Amino acid sequence: MESKIEILSTVTIEHSDDLYKIVDGLNRTLKRENLMFGLALDQDDKNKAVFTIYRT
C-alpha cells in the first residue's frame, strides 16, 4: 500500500518557543481527518519558523 503525503499549505512565521505546543495540539486533534502539521526552523533565518500543513 502506497502512502502519499500532499502539502496543502506552507507559511513562514516568527519563531516562538511555544509554537510546538500548537502543532502538537493540531496533530493530536486532527489526525483522524488525515491532516498532519509540521514545524521547522527556517534555514536562512533562525528567527523564523516554517509551518506546513499536510494531507496524509
N, C-alpha and C positions, 0 to 999 in steps of 0.2 A: 504494500500500500504506500503510495506516494503522498508525502505531506508537503503542501505548498504554503508558503508564508507570503502574504501580499502586504506591501507597505501602503497604508491608507493616507498617512499624513506625517510630516516631519516639520518641527518648528525649533528654532534656536531661541533660548530664553536666558535670562540672567541666572547664574548658578546660585543656589541656596542650599544650606546644609540639610534642610528638611524636605527637599524635593523628592527624595527616595520614598518618603512616607506616603506621598500622594500616589506615586507609581505603584507601590506595593498595594495600597488600598484598591486602586483601579484593577490591578491584576487579580486580586482575590475576589473582587465583586463581579467582574465582567468576563471571567474565563469561560463561563457557561454560554456566553454569547459569541464565542470564538474570537475574542479580542485579546490582544496582548500589548503591553506597553513597555517601552524601553527608555532608558535614560543613560546618557554618556556625556563625558566632558568633551567640549569642542576641542579638536586637535590644534586649532590655530589660536584660540583664546580660552585659557583655563578659567576665566571668569564667566564663561557661557556654558550652558548645557544644551544638549540636543535631545529633545523629547520626540519619540516616534510611536505611532500607533500602527499595529499590525493586525491583519485578519489571518487566523490560522485555520 
